[in-house]
Amino acid sequence: MNEATRKHLTLAVKVSVSAALLYFLITRIDLEGFLAAGREFPLWSFAPLTLIFICTVFIGSWRWRVFLGAHGLKQSILKGVKLYMIGYFFNNFLPSGVGGDVVRGFSAGKDHGRMSEVYASIAAERLAGLLGTLLIAAVFLPIVRPPSPLPIAILFLNAIFWIGTILFIFFDLEAFLRNILKILPFGIGNKVADFVEAVRHYRKDRAALAKGLLLSILYQGSLIFFVYIIARIAGVAEIPWTAYFCFVPLIWIIALIPISLNAIGVREASFSFFFGLWGASEAKGLLVSLVFFGTSVICGILGGIIWAASGHAAKKIGEGVD
């Protein structure tokens, strides 16, 4: 099986999983209740919700700026927001949830001329976001006291990822990787080792690590609170605001499992399950998930407009130079 066939097969499987999960949800939830909740959800709220979502992107861009700065790369927060939104646009089309990261990393890498360091900063962002999300869940665990086995899952995931991160960052792996991967053609092994070295560079800048983690906590916390706002607009009153900071991190972690197209279906099933676990309507959990996804799509459309305008501007500049 060649690479192209494998990619098409993987995409087909992910689309099938997303479709199957959505079909399962529609058949098991109160469909009439879902449609009624959808009709009652105010369409005008998408405008302020999108604005709030974009505000969270500013925090993410600030975090990216910190990780880039550790490599001596300077980028304005506004430029980061622009690239983030363009990334959201490509997330709507690329078959992977990290497709947008690839696009914004490539764009920033071309600007800075240091591709490995830029992608290392994005990898550091992802890792810090994961750790920040799990830390939020752990902090709210004694406050919320969720039903079993959620406390065990939260503590276990924290232990695994924190220990794994410490081992990865503070133990020398470059020489080992170069020896193992040197058999790969076209210098691929060295490129992988260079990337690992660029990521592990952050162990030399603990101030950037600490600031990046704090901004990740702020960023992930703002997204969780954003979910709470959507839920309140949808009329969900059964779940206390503190509970969102305990179960939404688990939804983000579950959504990372690459079995569906851009986590579609997996995310919706997770929202429905956790809303039901806290005594709320599973149908409204599905609605909240779809509204959250919808705001990211709107943000992506705006990013597409920015991308098109930027490309047009670049073409104009090129014509002027000629």
Secondary structure, 3 states (H helix, E strand, C coil): CCHHHHHHHHHHHHHHHHHHHHHHHHHHCCHHHHHHHHHHCCHHHHHHHHHHHHHHHHHHHHHHHHHHHCCCCCCCHHHHHHHHHHHHHHHCCCCCCCHHHHHHHHHHHHHHCCHHHHHHHHHHHHHHHHHHHHHHHHHHHHHHCCCCCHHHHHHHHHHHHHHHHHHHHHCCCHHHHHHHHCCCHHHHHHHHHHHHHHHHHHHHCHHHHHHHHHHHHHHHHHHHHHHHHHHHHCCCCCCCHHHHHHHHHHHHHHHCCCCCHHHCCHHHHHHHHHHHHCCCCHHHHHHHHHHHHHHHHHHHHHHHHHHHHHHHHHHHHHHHHC
